[in-house]
Amino acid sequence: MHPVPPFPSRPFRQRPRSILLPAPLRLLMRRATDPLRCRAVLAQMYGYWEP
């Protein structure tokens, strides 16, 4: 099973959908825990958000 998120997910679920991350980004964030990949993953995430 996947690890429990660091914060309780009760009120956060009621936020607008635009805040929810797409599945690929979620996988990237999960992979970011690997220190060897962290920099590359962060670069990909910023590339995703920037215009």
N, C-alpha and C positions, 0 to 999 in steps of 0.2 A: 504493500500500500504506500501511497505518497505521504510524506511527512506533514504534520499539522502546521498550518500557517502560524506565524509568530503572534498575530493579533487575533482576537475573537472576531468571528465573522457575523455577528448578529446585526449591528446597525449598518455595517459597511455594504451589505447586500442591497440596501434600499437606494444606493446612489444611482445616478443616471448611467445608462449602459455605455456611454462613451468612455467611461473610466475603466471598464473591464478590458482586459488584455486578450487579444486573439490567442488561440492555442499555440501557434509556433513561438510567439513571444514568451508565453508561459514556459515552454520547454527551454528556451534560451536562458531565461532567468534561473530555471532549475539547474541548468548546466553551468551557470556562472559560479556555482559553489566550488567548481574545480579551479584552483588558483592558476593552473597553466592556461586555461581557456578564458579566464575572467576578462582579460583586456580585449580579446577578439570579440567576445560576446557583447561587451559593453559597446564596442565600436558598431556592431551590427544593430544593437538596440537604438543607439543614437541616430544611426543612419535611417532606421525605420521611422523615427519621430520627426526628424528634420525634413524640411520641404525639398 
